[in-house]
Amino acid sequence: MRLHRRPLLTAALLLALPLSALAEYPDKPVKLIVPFAAGGSTDMVARLLAEKMGPFLGKTVVVENRGGGGGTLGTDAVAKAAPDGYTIGMATQSTHGANPAVYTKLPYDAVKDFAPISNVLAVPSVFVVHPSVPAKTMKEFIALAKAAPGKYSFASPGNGSLGHVNIEQFMDLAGIELLHIPYKGAGQASTDALAGVVNAMTDNLPSTLPHIKAGRLRALAVLAPQRAAVLPEVPTYKELGFAEMAEGGWFGLVAPAGTPPAVLKKLHEAAHKAMQTPEFKEKAASISGIAMANSPEQFALQIRAALDKYQRIVTKAKIRLD
């Protein structure tokens, strides 16, 4: 049984922290940990948020990428950081939904080890195929897959990754069997999808869009509540009859559990002000981002909903990793 020592450590740290330090927060730069490599969708959202939050906090927000373990390493670093507001992190449906469902020995607890600040942005993911695949629509692709179970392959960033779990759900709903080819990261998966080594892939829209526009990949479905403005001709999974797949990936802000309420309040206010700036809105719209700004309580409910959702999918697909 896992023991949680966070409450005792937090109490000790808070007793040692002068009240004046809370009032002056922040008096040095704030570190925002991104649990994935630079250049991906999580990184894009984090850097935009950090740039706009800084002026409202009065201190620079520095983004630090700590990739590895499908987001596990960086997220664990946030969980174990001092709860003083100087280390915060990006939470995603991978780190706070799929990973807790998939991994049997996750080093952090997605609920107990974090203080939700706010959700920030939802970004669609997109199912794409290589142009060599003789399917112009998802209906045609499903027909191909049903006619030849296991023939068509899909790339994922790794076993148990969000991309893997989402396609497992799609296969179950569509009644098809695809060959899963796991990679060590989204970059390698994308490289082989572009080369036609694998037939299909699902990935966040911002990182895949340039390849779709250039004709190197063909988009068949978008995982989002509505069609993406940058791909208006591509239907959502829901429109295609898969109502269970109506929510795209989201990117939110969390702090270590035990961070003082006054500090959380400042971070929450700065994040929401940042999201209201014209520059943030313009950049978010350019990647079909959907504003998700909410209260810590609402974000906590979204995290629990993601945990429940992916637990159901993972249990049905029998995906478990040590």
Salt bridges, closest charged atoms under 4 A:
ASP43 OD1 - ARG47 NE 2.87
GLU51 OE2 - LYS52 NZ 3.45
GLU64 OE1 - LYS31 NZ 3.82
GLU64 OE2 - ARG66 NE 2.36
ASP76 OD1 - LYS80 NZ 2.50
ASP113 OD2 - ARG2 NH2 3.12
ASP113 OD1 - HIS4 ND1 3.76
GLU168 OE2 - HIS164 NE2 2.96
ASP172 OD2 - LYS316 NZ 3.30
GLU239 OE2 - ARG227 NE 2.90
GLU269 OE2 - LYS265 NZ 2.57
